[in-house]
Amino acid sequence: MKRNTEIKKEVKKRYGQLAKEGSSCCPDYSCCDIGYSIEEIKDLPSDISEFSLGCGNPVALSGLKKGEFVLDIGSGGGLDAFLASKKVGPNGRVIGIDMTKEMLEKARQNARKANYKNVEFRLGEAENIPVKDNSIDLVMSNCVINLVPDKEKVYREIYRVLKPGGRFIVSDLVTERGLDESIKNNPEKLVACVGGALTEKEYIHTIKKAGFKKIKILKKSSMVVSGINVLSETIKGEKR
């Protein structure tokens, strides 16, 4: 428990700093490098489209429809939330949650600046989502769940908030083999989305334990993050 608290403290500190600096946690990659097309981001204000903390583009594979309700876990500066808001239209809604106050303020500023009316941002943690049961059509997250010590609890929360038949689309980092303890216990590796990464087998097993039955890897690519070879995967699951 103490270790989990320390990890959260380090994550909040690091991502609060990134929000103030307006920089990416993976400076070697641009939005286009991790799956965003020029067409998708061209209409976004430059300070939103250039600020990416993700490792994929879950919105592109989401199959979102007009009128749907979306939850973005670890919404950061709001990039994915804003892209989703275009797809769901004025009758849909996007809720972004983030545990870092600086990120929330940045996202809210971006929403006001670009006049997004169907997006809101809430303070909250992935293991305790401030959203009611059975209320969401799609849950998405972009390179965030690997930062959380109790990943099964996150997916149980995702299962709780999804409507029956709802789905999740998550881009996250996994490894092909287990990490050395020296990496797992390195604070810099933890906040760089690497130290807490599971193997692909462990990650899928965690999702299944939370109750999901239909799970599919939609996209997979190799990356080097903080000197570690990892896989960026976009995974889909449905609540049945």
N, C-alpha and C positions, 0 to 999 in steps of 0.2 A: 504493500500500500504506500509506504514512504517513497519507494522508487517511482511508482506511478505519479505521485504528486510532484516529484522532482522533474520528471519528464515533461509534465504539463507546464511547469514553471518555465523550463527552458524553451519549450515550443512557443509559449505566449511571448516571452522576451524576444525571441528571434523574429517571429512574424510581426510583432509590433514594430520592431526596427525596420523590417522590410516595407511595411506600410508607410512609415515616415519617409523612407528613402525613395519609395516608388520603384523598387528594383525587384528582379526575379530571384527566386531561390536557386534557379538553375541558369546562371548567366550564359552558359554555352548554347542555350537553345532559345529560339524566338517562337512566337505563336505559330508561325508557319511550320517550323521544325517539328512541332508536337501534334500537328494535325489540323490546324485552323487554316482555312483557305482565305485568300485575299478577298474574295467575294463576301465571305461571312463577316469579316471584321472591318470592311472598308467604310461602313456607315457609323461605326463607333467612334467616339472621341479618341484622339490619339493616346491620351494618358490612360485610357481604359484598355485599348487594344494592345498596347505595348507592355502592359503589366500582367504577366502571366506567371502563376505559381503552380501550374499543373504539369502533367506528364502525358496528356492526351486530350481528346476532344469528345467527351461523352455526349454532348448535345447533337453532334452530327449523326450519331448512331441511335438516337433516342426514339425516332419515329413519333415525335410529339405531334399532337393534333390540337386544333383550335378548341379553346374552352377547357383544356386540361389544367389540373393543379399540380405544381411541381415543387419539390423541396431540394435545395442545393445545400449539402452538408460541407461546411468549411468553405463558404462562399467567397472569402477573401475580398478583393476589390470589386467583385461583381460581374466579371467577364462572362462566365457561363450563365449566370442568372439573366443577364441582359440578352444574350443570344436566345435563351429559352423563351423569354418574354415575347420576342417577335413571333415565335412559332405558335404560342398559345393564344395570342391576340388579346383584345380588350376584355373578352369574357372569361379568359383564363387567369391564372395567378401563379406567381413564383415567390416562394419564401426562401430566403437565404439565411442560414445560421452560421455564426462564427463565434468562437470563444475569446477572440482578441478584439478589445474595444477599439484599438487603432484601425483595424481592418474594417470593422463595422462603420466607423465614421467615414472612412475613405469610400466605402461602397455607397453609403447614404449620400455623400457629396456627389458621387458620380451619377446616382439616380436623379438627383435634383438637377444637376447640370444638363443631363440628356433628356430630362422630362419623361422618365419611365413611370407610368401610372399604375401598372399592374405588378410591381415588384416591391417587396418589403424585406427588411433585414432585421433579424432578431439575435439577441445575445443568447448563446446556448452552447452546450457541449454535445458532441456526437453520441455519447453514451446516455445522455438525458435530453432528448430532443423536445423542445418546447412547442409541440404540435400535437393535436388530438388524434385519437385512434381512428383508423380507417378513413382518412380524409385526403390522401394524396394519390394521384394517378402515377406519378413518376418521381422516384428519388434518384438524384445524381450526386456524384462526388468526384473530385479531380485531384488525385494525389494527396489525400488527406487521411484516409483511414489507416494507412501505414504508420502515421504519427501517433495513433491511439494505442495504449498498452492493451486494453481489453477489446479486441476486435469483434469477438463474438457478441459482446453486449451491444456494440454499434449495430450489427446486423439484426439483432433481436429488436432493437428500436426501429430499424428500417421496416422490418416485418410488421411491427405494431402500427405504424402510421400509414402504411399502404392500404388502399382499398382492396377488397377481394378482386383478383385479376390484375392488380397493379403490378408495376415492375420497377426494377432499379437498373441503372446504367452507371457503372463505376469504372473510372480509369485509375489504376494504381500500380505501384511498383512491387514486383515479386523477384525472388531469386531462383536460380536453377538448383542451387544446393544451399544447405544451411550456412549461416554466417558464423565467423569466429566470435567468441565471447568478447574479444578486444574491440571488435566493431560494434557489437550490440551495446557495449557499455561506454562507447565514445559519444559524449554529448553532441559533438559536431556532426557525427554521422547520423545520430538520431534526428536532429532538426533538419538535416538535409534529405530526409525521406528515405534513408537507406538503413540505418541501424535497427529500425523496427520492422523491416520488411520480412515477410514469411516466404517460404518456398511456395511455388504454385500449388503443390499438392496440399500443403497446410492451409493455404488461403481458401481454396475451394472447400475443404473439409469444414473450415470455420463457418462458411456461408451455409452449408448444409445443416450444421448443428443448430443454426438459428431458425431453421424451419423451411428454408427454400428447397424446392425439389427440382425445378427446371432451371439449370444454370448452363450458360454458354459463354465461351471466350470468343468475342467478336473480332478482336484485333490484337496482334502481339508484335512487338518490335524490341530490338536490343538497344540499350542505352548505357552510357557510362556516366554515373552520377557520383560526385565526390570521390572519384578514383575507383569506384566499385562497379563491376559489370552486373547489370540488372536487366529485367524485362519489364517493359511498360505494357500492361494489358488492359483492355477495356472489356469488362465482364457484364453480362446481362443475367438477371434472375427475375422470376415471376412468383407472385404470391397466389397459391392455389388452395 
